[in-house]
Amino acid sequence: FTGSKPISCTSTLTDRGKTGYHGYWGINFYKLDEHLPSADLDFAGLTKGLHDAKLKVVLDIVGNHGSPAWTMPKRQPQFGQIFDKDGKLIADHQNLAPDKLDPKHNPLHAFYNNIGPVDGSKGSIFDGNLAELSDFNEHNPAVMDYLVGAYLQWTAQGVDALRIDTIGWLPHPWWHEFVNRIRAEHPGMFMFGEAFDYDAAKIAEHTWPANANVSVLDFPLRGALSSVFGKEQKGFETLAEPLHLSGGPYANPYALMSFYDNHDMARLDASDAGFIDVHNWLFTARGIPVLYYGSETGFMRGRAEHAGNRAYFGQQRVDEAGQSPIFAPLQRIAKLREATPALQRGLQVNERLHGDEAVFYRVLQHGDAAQTALVLLNKGDTARWFEVNRYLQAGQWRDVLGSGSLKVKSSLKTEVPAHGVKVFVLEGQVMQAELQTQLDAAMADQQARDVRLAQ
């Protein structure tokens, strides 16, 4: 679920082993896993049905590895092997450690790197294999051709965007070629990578045009969201720096994927109110919201990766989800974002981020669209009166989550309930000088960034 109406579809490839979890122990990247299709529903039928339901499909892909390839006491069929679209064996690790592979004399070894194992104390973990999985040789053109061909087969069947797993395990030039070849067939296709690192300067490199030129999951912001809305209950000011609204390292901070947990980490450890608060932020602030299944009920909150984080949700929980106090507020704020262009694409100008209060504008002025949203968030346990003067334009501000509107001259006063949100929308071009100055500065910053990254 990515903010409006796209859904993320795990890897659908033929793989081996139940603990591969989301389809990443691939042996044939051209074939569907045998457990997924039905007699009357293949992958193309699935995407068509989702499109008919006005949903979009984000396909999870991987570029650096196949299935577990070595350290097995006894060699297992298909593990460490790769088959082509016709079912022909084209790579085989043969249960050998990477440094025992002989790609010069054995063509079945040429698909894989023969570096490793490497651990963090002796060098970068990115120099070797990941978790004893077969490690694809990024210098072998056959690897690139195989993966591009396989993923183009699936994108041609109705995929709208790609999530790139373990993007940091392959070098920038490799991803640059891969992305360009995919986009040659699907111009402008949106992609985002998973670089599991909390250093913004490092993960931002994947967003640069000279590198992968894709978005990334916003891990630095994720760390801040956990501390603000989880048990620590830090103030909203904690979120200011990781937003990187100006002067940041990303090609475009507004294209980042905002999330607070996923399958590779402990779920958010928050109260019901904490979940409501984080959703109110996620769907109004900059970035594209990403939710992990079960978050609509606080499912397995606080549980670690292999201690319940990935537990089966089940149809009964789906049916009962609406009873959770988290569910309705999430549905409400998600629908508001879907209906409000400024919340989707507008520049963000912060009026205040402090303690339990957040006040910011989202301003969209593009083509025929001209809309300003004023967002007020209260994550405190009691209702609060907010007064806003700075950057406020006179006019008729519509209360889009309530009823009616406020005629504003120079000040807007309103009460925001405990763990609540209010959003006021003003249609039309910005006429307020201070706000326009902030917008001009943001646009100049982005233009300077574009020039710098294009060099």
Order of alpha helices (4+ residues) and beta strands (2+ residues): beta-beta-beta-alpha-beta-beta-beta-beta-beta-alpha-beta-alpha-beta-alpha-beta-alpha-alpha-beta-alpha-beta-alpha-alpha-alpha-beta-beta-beta-beta-beta-beta-beta-beta-alpha
